[in-house]
Amino acid sequence: MDFALYLRYGPALASGFAVTLLCWFGGAALGLALGFVVALLQRLSFAPLRWLTRTYIEVVRGTPFLVQLFVLYDGGPSFGLRLDATSSGILALGIYGSAYFAEIFRAGFNAVPPGQVEAAASLGMAPFTILRRIRLPVMLVAIVPALTNMLIILSKETVVLSIITVPELMYQMQTMAAETFAAFETILAMAILYWIMVELVARAGRVVERRVTAFMTGAA
């Protein structure tokens, strides 16, 4: 076990970890926003739009993330989309996650008791007010664990981005292993850093779940 390697490659590993966090935060934020919009569109009464959103979800969920990444990065220029590797990685993570987030949001909307919505409507609340004060708070209680799990999955999918030369953690680890032939030290460092990231997300999810539940209990 050569700990001197970590001192030598520490700046490169820190840089790669920062890029990993950037890609994950950017992809997760884009996926959450796009997934929420898709979930809302699915609730409209316009059948063709519901069919399009359903098709989008099934296509994204039915194809590997690596294929989607190659389509955006290598195939993008063929239809006018020219992005660098990091931007392509963030966009691919966002699209990939959006389909799963849309299904999570859909399940959350379905968990809202219809009686609460009907009571709010009978009081004259506008649809947006019902969404903000009735649907979203109740939905969050049901979907926080699923959202946390999907965010963890996205964080681990960032390892794939090294294939298109995004200088994230896996890319830096591969460089370290190729230059030093220290496979064990490389794998150990990567495992520890990803474990830290996943553990932080899981703990944050549990905190949010407790606070949302406490808020809803107090409101009730």
N, CA and C atoms as a LAMMPS dump frame, in Angstrom:
ITEM: TIMESTEP
0
ITEM: NUMBER OF ATOMS
660
ITEM: BOX BOUNDS ff ff ff
-5.0000000000000000e+02 5.0000000000000000e+02
-5.0000000000000000e+02 5.0000000000000000e+02
-5.0000000000000000e+02 5.0000000000000000e+02
ITEM: ATOMS id mol type element x y z
1 1 1 N 0.851 -1.192 0
2 1 2 C 0 0 0
3 1 3 C 0.891 1.248 0
4 2 1 N 0.851 2.001 -1.067
5 2 2 C 1.723 3.166 -1.218
6 2 3 C 0.893 4.439 -1.041
7 3 1 N 0.926 4.993 0.18
8 3 2 C 0.15 6.199 0.455
9 3 3 C 0.754 7.43 -0.217
10 4 1 N 2.01 7.349 -0.617
11 4 2 C 2.637 8.481 -1.294
12 4 3 C 1.958 8.786 -2.627
13 5 1 N 1.338 7.772 -3.217
14 5 2 C 0.629 7.993 -4.481
15 5 3 C -0.519 8.977 -4.309
16 6 1 N -1.185 8.918 -3.152
17 6 2 C -2.311 9.813 -2.921
18 6 3 C -1.85 11.258 -2.786
19 7 1 N -0.663 11.449 -2.245
20 7 2 C -0.11 12.803 -2.169
21 7 3 C 0.282 13.302 -3.555
22 8 1 N 0.834 12.402 -4.341
23 8 2 C 1.287 12.774 -5.688
24 8 3 C 0.11 13.096 -6.599
25 9 1 N -0.929 12.273 -6.517
26 9 2 C -2.075 12.445 -7.414
27 9 3 C -3.259 13.131 -6.717
28 10 1 N -3.026 13.626 -5.509
29 10 2 C -4.113 14.272 -4.775
30 10 3 C -4.789 15.408 -5.528
31 11 1 N -4.046 16.36 -6.094
32 11 2 C -4.703 17.447 -6.836
33 11 3 C -5.53 16.953 -8.019
34 12 1 N -5.016 15.951 -8.747
35 12 2 C -5.761 15.422 -9.895
36 12 3 C -7.038 14.733 -9.434
37 13 1 N -6.945 13.973 -8.323
38 13 2 C -8.132 13.292 -7.802
39 13 3 C -9.155 14.296 -7.286
40 14 1 N -8.678 15.346 -6.621
41 14 2 C -9.599 16.382 -6.139
42 14 3 C -10.289 17.082 -7.307
43 15 1 N -9.531 17.344 -8.377
44 15 2 C -10.118 17.963 -9.565
45 15 3 C -11.162 17.049 -10.199
46 16 1 N -10.839 15.762 -10.299
47 16 2 C -11.793 14.817 -10.865
48 16 3 C -13.045 14.688 -10.028
49 17 1 N -12.875 14.708 -8.694
50 17 2 C -14.033 14.62 -7.801
51 17 3 C -14.916 15.855 -7.95
52 18 1 N -14.291 17.016 -8.118
53 18 2 C -15.055 18.255 -8.315
54 18 3 C -15.862 18.202 -9.619
55 19 1 N -15.254 17.67 -10.682
56 19 2 C -15.972 17.539 -11.951
57 19 3 C -17.111 16.535 -11.809
58 20 1 N -16.882 15.457 -11.063
59 20 2 C -17.938 14.478 -10.814
60 20 3 C -19.121 15.134 -10.111
61 21 1 N -18.833 15.928 -9.087
62 21 2 C -19.898 16.625 -8.369
63 21 3 C -20.628 17.606 -9.282
64 22 1 N -19.868 18.323 -10.124
65 22 2 C -20.477 19.271 -11.055
66 22 3 C -21.437 18.55 -12.006
67 23 1 N -20.986 17.457 -12.588
68 23 2 C -21.825 16.708 -13.525
69 23 3 C -23.051 16.143 -12.812
70 24 1 N -22.837 15.658 -11.607
71 24 2 C -23.957 15.067 -10.875
72 24 3 C -24.98 16.128 -10.477
73 25 1 N -24.504 17.249 -9.904
74 25 2 C -25.429 18.315 -9.513
75 25 3 C -26.175 18.859 -10.731
76 26 1 N -25.437 19.123 -11.81
77 26 2 C -26.073 19.656 -13.012
78 26 3 C -27.063 18.685 -13.615
79 27 1 N -26.663 17.418 -13.732
80 27 2 C -27.557 16.418 -14.302
81 27 3 C -28.77 16.172 -13.441
82 28 1 N -28.575 16.135 -12.111
83 28 2 C -29.7 15.903 -11.214
84 28 3 C -30.691 17.058 -11.248
85 29 1 N -30.175 18.3 -11.246
86 29 2 C -31.065 19.461 -11.291
87 29 3 C -31.86 19.486 -12.595
88 30 1 N -31.178 19.213 -13.711
89 30 2 C -31.869 19.176 -14.999
90 30 3 C -32.885 18.046 -15.041
91 31 1 N -32.505 16.883 -14.525
92 31 2 C -33.418 15.741 -14.522
93 31 3 C -34.648 15.986 -13.674
94 32 1 N -34.466 16.6 -12.501
95 32 2 C -35.606 16.9 -11.638
96 32 3 C -36.562 17.885 -12.302
97 33 1 N -36.006 18.942 -12.894
98 33 2 C -36.848 19.95 -13.538
99 33 3 C -37.591 19.365 -14.735
100 34 1 N -36.861 18.655 -15.593
101 34 2 C -37.483 18.083 -16.782
102 34 3 C -38.476 16.99 -16.403
103 35 1 N -38.119 16.178 -15.412
104 35 2 C -39.032 15.125 -14.973
105 35 3 C -40.32 15.675 -14.397
106 36 1 N -40.227 16.786 -13.666
107 36 2 C -41.428 17.394 -13.098
108 36 3 C -42.33 17.932 -14.2
109 37 1 N -41.733 18.556 -15.204
110 37 2 C -42.523 19.063 -16.331
111 37 3 C -43.207 17.916 -17.07
112 38 1 N -42.476 16.836 -17.31
113 38 2 C -43.056 15.681 -17.998
114 38 3 C -44.198 15.098 -17.18
115 39 1 N -44.035 15.023 -15.856
116 39 2 C -45.094 14.496 -14.999
117 39 3 C -46.342 15.378 -15.056
118 40 1 N -46.142 16.701 -15.098
119 40 2 C -47.284 17.609 -15.206
120 40 3 C -47.977 17.455 -16.551
121 41 1 N -47.196 17.315 -17.631
122 41 2 C -47.791 17.16 -18.965
123 41 3 C -48.602 15.872 -19.064
124 42 1 N -48.174 14.844 -18.337
125 42 2 C -48.916 13.592 -18.357
126 42 3 C -50.296 13.722 -17.735
127 43 1 N -50.485 14.728 -16.919
128 43 2 C -51.759 14.901 -16.231
129 43 3 C -52.759 15.705 -17.054
130 44 1 N -52.33 16.24 -18.191
131 44 2 C -53.238 16.998 -19.035
132 44 3 C -54.19 16.058 -19.759
133 45 1 N -55.319 16.605 -20.162
134 45 2 C -56.334 15.793 -20.822
135 45 3 C -56.101 15.651 -22.322
136 46 1 N -55.037 16.288 -22.836
137 46 2 C -54.74 16.237 -24.27
138 46 3 C -54.019 14.92 -24.57
139 47 1 N -54.744 13.988 -25.198
140 47 2 C -54.24 12.624 -25.381
141 47 3 C -52.936 12.545 -26.175
142 48 1 N -52.771 13.258 -27.303
143 48 2 C -51.503 13.169 -28.042
144 48 3 C -50.29 13.578 -27.206
145 49 1 N -50.46 14.593 -26.36
146 49 2 C -49.353 15.028 -25.517
147 49 3 C -49.017 13.972 -24.478
148 50 1 N -50.041 13.346 -23.909
149 50 2 C -49.797 12.262 -22.952
150 50 3 C -49.088 11.104 -23.642
151 51 1 N -49.451 10.821 -24.883
152 51 2 C -48.794 9.733 -25.617
153 51 3 C -47.326 10.056 -25.882
154 52 1 N -47.048 11.315 -26.223
155 52 2 C -45.657 11.723 -26.477
156 52 3 C -44.808 11.618 -25.216
157 53 1 N -45.343 12.088 -24.091
158 53 2 C -44.581 12.015 -22.851
159 53 3 C -44.371 10.561 -22.422
160 54 1 N -45.382 9.71 -22.642
161 54 2 C -45.247 8.297 -22.302
162 54 3 C -44.18 7.641 -23.179
163 55 1 N -44.177 7.997 -24.463
164 55 2 C -43.169 7.459 -25.381
165 55 3 C -41.777 7.904 -24.973
166 56 1 N -41.646 9.18 -24.603
167 56 2 C -40.353 9.701 -24.145
168 56 3 C -39.831 8.91 -22.948
169 57 1 N -40.689 8.678 -21.98
170 57 2 C -40.282 7.949 -20.78
171 57 3 C -39.857 6.529 -21.123
172 58 1 N -40.626 5.854 -21.957
173 58 2 C -40.317 4.46 -22.278
174 58 3 C -39.035 4.343 -23.098
175 59 1 N -38.82 5.292 -24.009
176 59 2 C -37.592 5.247 -24.819
177 59 3 C -36.365 5.477 -23.946
178 60 1 N -36.43 6.467 -23.065
179 60 2 C -35.279 6.769 -22.207
180 60 3 C -35.024 5.629 -21.229
181 61 1 N -36.082 5.095 -20.638
182 61 2 C -35.886 3.998 -19.679
183 61 3 C -35.497 2.698 -20.371
184 62 1 N -35.845 2.566 -21.641
185 62 2 C -35.598 1.318 -22.345
186 62 3 C -34.273 1.233 -23.061
187 63 1 N -33.473 2.303 -23.015
188 63 2 C -32.16 2.295 -23.669
189 63 3 C -31.078 2.541 -22.63
190 64 1 N -29.91 1.901 -22.771
191 64 2 C -28.824 2.094 -21.797
192 64 3 C -28.33 3.53 -21.771
193 65 1 N -27.883 3.95 -20.601
194 65 2 C -27.361 5.305 -20.46
195 65 3 C -26.162 5.53 -21.374
196 66 1 N -25.33 4.521 -21.548
197 66 2 C -24.153 4.663 -22.405
198 66 3 C -24.55 4.965 -23.842
199 67 1 N -25.607 4.328 -24.329
200 67 2 C -26.092 4.582 -25.692
201 67 3 C -26.573 6.025 -25.816
202 68 1 N -27.313 6.498 -24.825
203 68 2 C -27.795 7.875 -24.859
204 68 3 C -26.633 8.865 -24.836
205 69 1 N -25.601 8.529 -24.07
206 69 2 C -24.423 9.394 -23.994
207 69 3 C -23.724 9.485 -25.349
208 70 1 N -23.57 8.363 -26.02
209 70 2 C -22.936 8.358 -27.337
210 70 3 C -23.785 9.104 -28.367
211 71 1 N -25.095 8.956 -28.284
212 71 2 C -25.977 9.645 -29.227
213 71 3 C -25.811 11.16 -29.098
214 72 1 N -25.715 11.659 -27.869
215 72 2 C -25.573 13.098 -27.66
216 72 3 C -24.185 13.602 -28.039
217 73 1 N -23.155 12.869 -27.627
218 73 2 C -21.795 13.362 -27.817
219 73 3 C -21.277 13.105 -29.234
220 74 1 N -21.449 11.891 -29.719
221 74 2 C -20.948 11.553 -31.057
222 74 3 C -21.956 11.861 -32.158
223 75 1 N -23.236 11.656 -31.852
224 75 2 C -24.251 11.89 -32.876
225 75 3 C -24.831 13.28 -32.878
226 76 1 N -24.568 14.047 -31.812
227 76 2 C -25.128 15.39 -31.724
228 76 3 C -24.797 16.295 -32.888
229 77 1 N -23.529 16.34 -33.337
230 77 2 C -23.197 17.232 -34.461
231 77 3 C -23.978 16.944 -35.728
232 78 1 N -24.449 15.717 -35.894
233 78 2 C -25.194 15.384 -37.115
234 78 3 C -26.557 16.064 -37.153
235 79 1 N -27.085 16.465 -35.988
236 79 2 C -28.343 17.224 -36.001
237 79 3 C -28.163 18.592 -35.332
238 80 1 N -26.956 19.148 -35.437
239 80 2 C -26.707 20.523 -35.039
240 80 3 C -26.417 20.757 -33.577
241 81 1 N -26.205 19.684 -32.804
242 81 2 C -25.924 19.826 -31.378
243 81 3 C -24.438 19.576 -31.136
244 82 1 N -23.693 20.635 -30.908
245 82 2 C -22.251 20.52 -30.692
246 82 3 C -21.916 20.95 -29.268
247 83 1 N -21.629 19.983 -28.415
248 83 2 C -21.324 20.237 -27.017
249 83 3 C -19.985 19.618 -26.662
250 84 1 N -19.308 20.218 -25.685
251 84 2 C -18.085 19.584 -25.209
252 84 3 C -18.441 18.373 -24.36
253 85 1 N -17.422 17.64 -23.936
254 85 2 C -17.665 16.375 -23.245
255 85 3 C -18.426 16.579 -21.938
256 86 1 N -18.03 17.574 -21.155
257 86 2 C -18.686 17.792 -19.858
258 86 3 C -20.143 18.208 -20.032
259 87 1 N -20.401 19.123 -20.958
260 87 2 C -21.784 19.554 -21.21
261 87 3 C -22.631 18.397 -21.714
262 88 1 N -22.068 17.565 -22.577
263 88 2 C -22.794 16.391 -23.069
264 88 3 C -23.109 15.435 -21.921
265 89 1 N -22.151 15.269 -21.009
266 89 2 C -22.38 14.385 -19.868
267 89 3 C -23.487 14.887 -18.972
268 90 1 N -23.503 16.183 -18.686
269 90 2 C -24.555 16.755 -17.843
270 90 3 C -25.921 16.612 -18.509
271 91 1 N -25.989 16.922 -19.801
272 91 2 C -27.248 16.81 -20.526
273 91 3 C -27.729 15.365 -20.567
274 92 1 N -26.815 14.433 -20.804
275 92 2 C -27.195 13.017 -20.857
276 92 3 C -27.707 12.538 -19.502
277 93 1 N -27.036 12.935 -18.42
278 93 2 C -27.506 12.564 -17.081
279 93 3 C -28.891 13.146 -16.808
280 94 1 N -29.1 14.4 -17.246
281 94 2 C -30.392 15.028 -17.034
282 94 3 C -31.512 14.32 -17.773
283 95 1 N -31.268 13.977 -19.032
284 95 2 C -32.293 13.279 -19.823
285 95 3 C -32.556 11.894 -19.25
286 96 1 N -31.473 11.181 -18.918
287 96 2 C -31.624 9.836 -18.36
288 96 3 C -32.414 9.862 -17.049
289 97 1 N -32.068 10.801 -16.173
290 97 2 C -32.756 10.859 -14.895
291 97 3 C -34.182 11.36 -14.995
292 98 1 N -34.465 12.202 -15.991
293 98 2 C -35.791 12.815 -16.084
294 98 3 C -36.897 11.786 -16.248
295 99 1 N -36.634 10.72 -16.989
296 99 2 C -37.66 9.709 -17.197
297 99 3 C -38.027 9.021 -15.88
298 100 1 N -37.029 8.732 -15.069
299 100 2 C -37.283 8.09 -13.782
300 100 3 C -37.898 9.065 -12.781
301 101 1 N -37.421 10.309 -12.793
302 101 2 C -38.02 11.309 -11.912
303 101 3 C -39.482 11.56 -12.294
304 102 1 N -39.784 11.548 -13.587
305 102 2 C -41.167 11.756 -14.024
306 102 3 C -42.085 10.679 -13.46
307 103 1 N -41.618 9.437 -13.45
308 103 2 C -42.425 8.345 -12.894
309 103 3 C -42.56 8.474 -11.384
310 104 1 N -41.512 8.944 -10.726
311 104 2 C -41.594 9.161 -9.281
312 104 3 C -42.606 10.255 -8.969
313 105 1 N -42.542 11.353 -9.722
314 105 2 C -43.505 12.436 -9.515
315 105 3 C -44.93 11.974 -9.838
316 106 1 N -45.073 11.178 -10.876
317 106 2 C -46.412 10.673 -11.235
318 106 3 C -46.998 9.845 -10.096
319 107 1 N -46.161 8.971 -9.519
320 107 2 C -46.624 8.167 -8.388
321 107 3 C -46.964 9.054 -7.196
322 108 1 N -46.175 10.119 -7.004
323 108 2 C -46.459 11.036 -5.911
324 108 3 C -47.777 11.766 -6.091
325 109 1 N -48.048 12.22 -7.313
326 109 2 C -49.335 12.869 -7.588
327 109 3 C -50.497 11.911 -7.339
328 110 1 N -50.33 10.668 -7.729
329 110 2 C -51.395 9.679 -7.537
330 110 3 C -51.622 9.351 -6.067
331 111 1 N -50.611 9.633 -5.215
332 111 2 C -50.742 9.342 -3.787
333 111 3 C -51.543 10.408 -3.042
334 112 1 N -51.787 11.541 -3.695
335 112 2 C -52.561 12.607 -3.048
336 112 3 C -54.036 12.194 -3.001
337 113 1 N -54.656 12.181 -1.818
338 113 2 C -56.069 11.795 -1.715
339 113 3 C -56.957 12.715 -2.561
340 114 1 N -57.788 12.165 -3.433
341 114 2 C -58.657 13.017 -4.276
342 114 3 C -59.568 13.918 -3.462
343 115 1 N -59.965 13.453 -2.272
344 115 2 C -60.865 14.257 -1.452
345 115 3 C -60.264 15.591 -1.056
346 116 1 N -58.942 15.623 -0.81
347 116 2 C -58.297 16.88 -0.446
348 116 3 C -58.312 17.864 -1.613
349 117 1 N -58.077 17.338 -2.807
350 117 2 C -58.094 18.198 -3.991
351 117 3 C -59.499 18.713 -4.25
352 118 1 N -60.48 17.849 -4.122
353 118 2 C -61.869 18.259 -4.345
354 118 3 C -62.308 19.294 -3.31
355 119 1 N -61.889 19.108 -2.063
356 119 2 C -62.252 20.072 -1.027
357 119 3 C -61.626 21.439 -1.308
358 120 1 N -60.353 21.435 -1.766
359 120 2 C -59.696 22.698 -2.089
360 120 3 C -60.387 23.388 -3.262
361 121 1 N -60.775 22.602 -4.259
362 121 2 C -61.458 23.179 -5.418
363 121 3 C -62.82 23.748 -5.023
364 122 1 N -63.502 23.066 -4.117
365 122 2 C -64.819 23.555 -3.681
366 122 3 C -64.714 24.863 -2.91
367 123 1 N -63.519 25.12 -2.33
368 123 2 C -63.307 26.387 -1.624
369 123 3 C -62.9 27.518 -2.557
370 124 1 N -62.772 27.193 -3.852
371 124 2 C -62.45 28.207 -4.838
372 124 3 C -60.972 28.405 -5.084
373 125 1 N -60.146 27.469 -4.641
374 125 2 C -58.707 27.601 -4.882
375 125 3 C -58.394 27.426 -6.359
376 126 1 N -57.45 28.212 -6.857
377 126 2 C -57.001 28.097 -8.243
378 126 3 C -56.165 26.827 -8.395
379 127 1 N -56.112 26.276 -9.619
380 127 2 C -55.332 25.044 -9.829
381 127 3 C -53.883 25.163 -9.372
382 128 1 N -53.251 26.322 -9.628
383 128 2 C -51.861 26.478 -9.205
384 128 3 C -51.751 26.492 -7.682
385 129 1 N -52.707 27.115 -7.02
386 129 2 C -52.703 27.145 -5.55
387 129 3 C -52.892 25.744 -4.988
388 130 1 N -53.76 24.963 -5.62
389 130 2 C -53.963 23.576 -5.187
390 130 3 C -52.677 22.776 -5.358
391 131 1 N -52.007 23.008 -6.48
392 131 2 C -50.744 22.308 -6.721
393 131 3 C -49.711 22.675 -5.656
394 132 1 N -49.612 23.964 -5.34
395 132 2 C -48.581 24.437 -4.415
396 132 3 C -48.895 24.09 -2.961
397 133 1 N -50.152 24.151 -2.58
398 133 2 C -50.484 23.998 -1.161
399 133 3 C -51.046 22.629 -0.795
400 134 1 N -51.499 21.88 -1.786
401 134 2 C -52.094 20.569 -1.484
402 134 3 C -51.272 19.443 -2.097
403 135 1 N -51.13 19.474 -3.414
404 135 2 C -50.495 18.342 -4.097
405 135 3 C -49.011 18.201 -3.741
406 136 1 N -48.234 19.28 -3.868
407 136 2 C -46.788 19.186 -3.671
408 136 3 C -46.401 18.772 -2.249
409 137 1 N -46.966 19.389 -1.192
410 137 2 C -46.57 18.961 0.158
411 137 3 C -46.889 17.495 0.439
412 138 1 N -48.087 17.052 0.046
413 138 2 C -48.465 15.656 0.292
414 138 3 C -47.602 14.721 -0.551
415 139 1 N -47.335 15.121 -1.795
416 139 2 C -46.535 14.301 -2.69
417 139 3 C -45.122 14.109 -2.162
418 140 1 N -44.521 15.176 -1.612
419 140 2 C -43.138 15.102 -1.154
420 140 3 C -42.956 14.054 -0.065
421 141 1 N -43.922 13.921 0.822
422 141 2 C -43.819 12.922 1.88
423 141 3 C -43.678 11.53 1.294
424 142 1 N -44.379 11.269 0.196
425 142 2 C -44.379 9.927 -0.388
426 142 3 C -43.151 9.657 -1.247
427 143 1 N -42.571 10.697 -1.865
428 143 2 C -41.558 10.435 -2.888
429 143 3 C -40.124 10.717 -2.449
430 144 1 N -39.906 11.306 -1.27
431 144 2 C -38.53 11.625 -0.86
432 144 3 C -37.622 10.399 -0.866
433 145 1 N -38.032 9.23 -0.325
434 145 2 C -37.137 8.063 -0.394
435 145 3 C -36.804 7.652 -1.826
436 146 1 N -37.785 7.672 -2.714
437 146 2 C -37.537 7.29 -4.107
438 146 3 C -36.644 8.309 -4.802
439 147 1 N -36.846 9.596 -4.521
440 147 2 C -35.987 10.631 -5.095
441 147 3 C -34.541 10.462 -4.622
442 148 1 N -34.375 10.193 -3.343
443 148 2 C -33.029 9.992 -2.799
444 148 3 C -32.345 8.816 -3.471
445 149 1 N -33.084 7.728 -3.647
446 149 2 C -32.512 6.542 -4.291
447 149 3 C -32.097 6.847 -5.728
448 150 1 N -32.908 7.597 -6.457
449 150 2 C -32.574 7.919 -7.838
450 150 3 C -31.393 8.871 -7.916
451 151 1 N -31.278 9.783 -6.98
452 151 2 C -30.122 10.675 -6.947
453 151 3 C -28.834 9.894 -6.689
454 152 1 N -28.923 8.872 -5.852
455 152 2 C -27.763 8.012 -5.605
456 152 3 C -27.376 7.263 -6.875
457 153 1 N -28.373 6.754 -7.588
458 153 2 C -28.097 6.043 -8.839
459 153 3 C -27.41 6.966 -9.842
460 154 1 N -27.901 8.203 -9.957
461 154 2 C -27.28 9.161 -10.882
462 154 3 C -25.839 9.47 -10.494
463 155 1 N -25.581 9.557 -9.195
464 155 2 C -24.21 9.858 -8.762
465 155 3 C -23.247 8.766 -9.21
466 156 1 N -23.697 7.532 -9.198
467 156 2 C -22.826 6.422 -9.605
468 156 3 C -22.755 6.279 -11.122
469 157 1 N -23.741 6.792 -11.841
470 157 2 C -23.699 6.749 -13.302
471 157 3 C -22.647 7.701 -13.867
472 158 1 N -22.148 8.618 -13.045
473 158 2 C -21.134 9.544 -13.542
474 158 3 C -19.848 8.832 -13.96
475 159 1 N -19.624 7.61 -13.479
476 159 2 C -18.399 6.893 -13.861
477 159 3 C -18.36 6.635 -15.364
478 160 1 N -19.525 6.559 -15.996
479 160 2 C -19.596 6.28 -17.433
480 160 3 C -19.06 7.45 -18.252
481 161 1 N -19.098 8.651 -17.688
482 161 2 C -18.714 9.844 -18.44
483 161 3 C -17.251 9.839 -18.842
484 162 1 N -16.432 9.059 -18.159
485 162 2 C -15.017 8.998 -18.521
486 162 3 C -14.815 8.453 -19.934
487 163 1 N -15.796 7.703 -20.435
488 163 2 C -15.682 7.109 -21.772
489 163 3 C -15.626 8.186 -22.851
490 164 1 N -16.288 9.324 -22.619
491 164 2 C -16.248 10.414 -23.6
492 164 3 C -15.249 11.489 -23.168
493 165 1 N -14.303 11.102 -22.335
494 165 2 C -13.176 11.945 -21.888
495 165 3 C -13.585 13.093 -20.974
496 166 1 N -14.702 12.964 -20.256
497 166 2 C -14.995 13.948 -19.211
498 166 3 C -13.969 13.732 -18.101
499 167 1 N -13.234 14.773 -17.682
500 167 2 C -12.16 14.592 -16.7
501 167 3 C -12.673 14.433 -15.273
502 168 1 N -13.619 13.506 -15.078
503 168 2 C -14.173 13.293 -13.743
504 168 3 C -13.327 12.283 -12.98
505 169 1 N -13.853 11.792 -11.87
506 169 2 C -13.058 10.979 -10.953
507 169 3 C -12.547 9.696 -11.607
508 170 1 N -13.403 8.987 -12.319
509 170 2 C -12.982 7.743 -12.967
510 170 3 C -11.87 7.997 -13.988
511 171 1 N -11.997 9.076 -14.73
512 171 2 C -10.968 9.423 -15.726
513 171 3 C -9.619 9.643 -15.048
514 172 1 N -9.626 10.385 -13.941
515 172 2 C -8.382 10.644 -13.221
516 172 3 C -7.835 9.356 -12.595
517 173 1 N -8.717 8.494 -12.139
518 173 2 C -8.286 7.218 -11.569
519 173 3 C -7.641 6.336 -12.634
520 174 1 N -8.23 6.318 -13.814
521 174 2 C -7.655 5.527 -14.904
522 174 3 C -6.266 6.048 -15.282
523 175 1 N -6.118 7.38 -15.274
524 175 2 C -4.807 7.967 -15.555
525 175 3 C -3.789 7.565 -14.489
526 176 1 N -4.21 7.606 -13.238
527 176 2 C -3.336 7.219 -12.134
528 176 3 C -2.929 5.756 -12.244
529 177 1 N -3.879 4.891 -12.552
530 177 2 C -3.579 3.46 -12.668
531 177 3 C -2.661 3.18 -13.848
532 178 1 N -2.871 3.888 -14.97
533 178 2 C -2.052 3.658 -16.164
534 178 3 C -0.609 4.101 -15.947
535 179 1 N -0.415 5.154 -15.157
536 179 2 C 0.932 5.69 -14.955
537 179 3 C 1.706 4.981 -13.844
538 180 1 N 0.99 4.399 -12.884
539 180 2 C 1.664 3.81 -11.72
540 180 3 C 1.486 2.303 -11.604
541 181 1 N 0.505 1.748 -12.343
542 181 2 C 0.165 0.322 -12.245
543 181 3 C -0.268 -0.051 -10.823
544 182 1 N -0.728 0.914 -10.062
545 182 2 C -1.187 0.673 -8.692
546 182 3 C -2.695 0.473 -8.714
547 183 1 N -3.117 -0.714 -9.088
548 183 2 C -4.548 -0.97 -9.258
549 183 3 C -5.296 -0.923 -7.93
550 184 1 N -4.728 -1.53 -6.889
551 184 2 C -5.444 -1.598 -5.613
552 184 3 C -5.645 -0.207 -5.021
553 185 1 N -4.594 0.605 -4.997
554 185 2 C -4.7 1.954 -4.453
555 185 3 C -5.723 2.782 -5.222
556 186 1 N -5.76 2.588 -6.537
557 186 2 C -6.711 3.328 -7.369
558 186 3 C -8.145 2.938 -7.05
559 187 1 N -8.401 1.636 -7.005
560 187 2 C -9.761 1.158 -6.723
561 187 3 C -10.206 1.559 -5.325
562 188 1 N -9.306 1.47 -4.353
563 188 2 C -9.651 1.831 -2.979
564 188 3 C -10.023 3.309 -2.877
565 189 1 N -9.222 4.173 -3.496
566 189 2 C -9.508 5.611 -3.44
567 189 3 C -10.849 5.927 -4.095
568 190 1 N -11.115 5.32 -5.236
569 190 2 C -12.378 5.572 -5.934
570 190 3 C -13.558 5.084 -5.107
571 191 1 N -13.425 3.898 -4.508
572 191 2 C -14.509 3.351 -3.695
573 191 3 C -14.815 4.251 -2.499
574 192 1 N -13.777 4.751 -1.853
575 192 2 C -13.976 5.602 -0.677
576 192 3 C -14.65 6.91 -1.066
577 193 1 N -14.202 7.536 -2.142
578 193 2 C -14.771 8.826 -2.55
579 193 3 C -16.231 8.683 -2.979
580 194 1 N -16.546 7.624 -3.726
581 194 2 C -17.941 7.424 -4.127
582 194 3 C -18.807 7.061 -2.926
583 195 1 N -18.243 6.291 -1.984
584 195 2 C -19.009 5.963 -0.775
585 195 3 C -19.335 7.218 0.014
586 196 1 N -18.367 8.129 0.131
587 196 2 C -18.607 9.387 0.838
588 196 3 C -19.733 10.169 0.166
589 197 1 N -19.691 10.261 -1.16
590 197 2 C -20.709 11.011 -1.891
591 197 3 C -22.092 10.395 -1.705
592 198 1 N -22.177 9.079 -1.825
593 198 2 C -23.462 8.393 -1.687
594 198 3 C -23.981 8.511 -0.258
595 199 1 N -23.084 8.389 0.719
596 199 2 C -23.507 8.487 2.115
597 199 3 C -24.04 9.873 2.436
598 200 1 N -23.412 10.906 1.898
599 200 2 C -23.899 12.265 2.12
600 200 3 C -25.291 12.467 1.52
601 201 1 N -25.496 11.919 0.318
602 201 2 C -26.817 12.031 -0.317
603 201 3 C -27.865 11.295 0.507
604 202 1 N -27.533 10.087 0.971
605 202 2 C -28.485 9.3 1.755
606 202 3 C -28.844 10.014 3.06
607 203 1 N -27.842 10.58 3.73
608 203 2 C -28.113 11.289 4.974
609 203 3 C -28.958 12.542 4.731
610 204 1 N -28.648 13.268 3.656
611 204 2 C -29.444 14.447 3.324
612 204 3 C -30.891 14.064 3.025
613 205 1 N -31.076 12.943 2.334
614 205 2 C -32.424 12.472 2.039
615 205 3 C -33.206 12.144 3.302
616 206 1 N -32.532 11.528 4.28
617 206 2 C -33.217 11.192 5.529
618 206 3 C -33.59 12.451 6.313
619 207 1 N -32.701 13.464 6.27
620 207 2 C -33.005 14.73 6.946
621 207 3 C -34.216 15.409 6.307
622 208 1 N -34.224 15.461 4.97
623 208 2 C -35.348 16.078 4.264
624 208 3 C -36.641 15.323 4.549
625 209 1 N -36.567 13.997 4.551
626 209 2 C -37.766 13.195 4.815
627 209 3 C -38.322 13.485 6.206
628 210 1 N -37.433 13.566 7.218
629 210 2 C -37.908 13.852 8.583
630 210 3 C -38.53 15.235 8.675
631 211 1 N -37.898 16.212 8.01
632 211 2 C -38.412 17.576 8.106
633 211 3 C -39.74 17.741 7.372
634 212 1 N -39.845 17.121 6.21
635 212 2 C -41.111 17.209 5.464
636 212 3 C -42.222 16.526 6.24
637 213 1 N -41.927 15.361 6.817
638 213 2 C -42.937 14.651 7.599
639 213 3 C -43.345 15.456 8.822
640 214 1 N -42.346 16.066 9.51
641 214 2 C -42.657 16.892 10.682
642 214 3 C -43.49 18.101 10.298
643 215 1 N -43.164 18.706 9.149
644 215 2 C -43.919 19.887 8.694
645 215 3 C -45.37 19.505 8.397
646 216 1 N -45.558 18.371 7.708
647 216 2 C -46.913 17.95 7.377
648 216 3 C -47.689 17.562 8.621
649 217 1 N -47.017 16.943 9.599
650 217 2 C -47.683 16.58 10.84
651 217 3 C -48.104 17.821 11.61
652 218 1 N -47.213 18.83 11.638
653 218 2 C -47.547 20.069 12.317
654 218 3 C -48.667 20.822 11.631
655 219 1 N -48.638 20.794 10.281
656 219 2 C -49.701 21.469 9.532
657 219 3 C -51.045 20.797 9.771
658 220 1 N -51.005 19.438 9.843
659 220 2 C -52.265 18.718 10.089
660 220 3 C -52.807 19.019 11.477
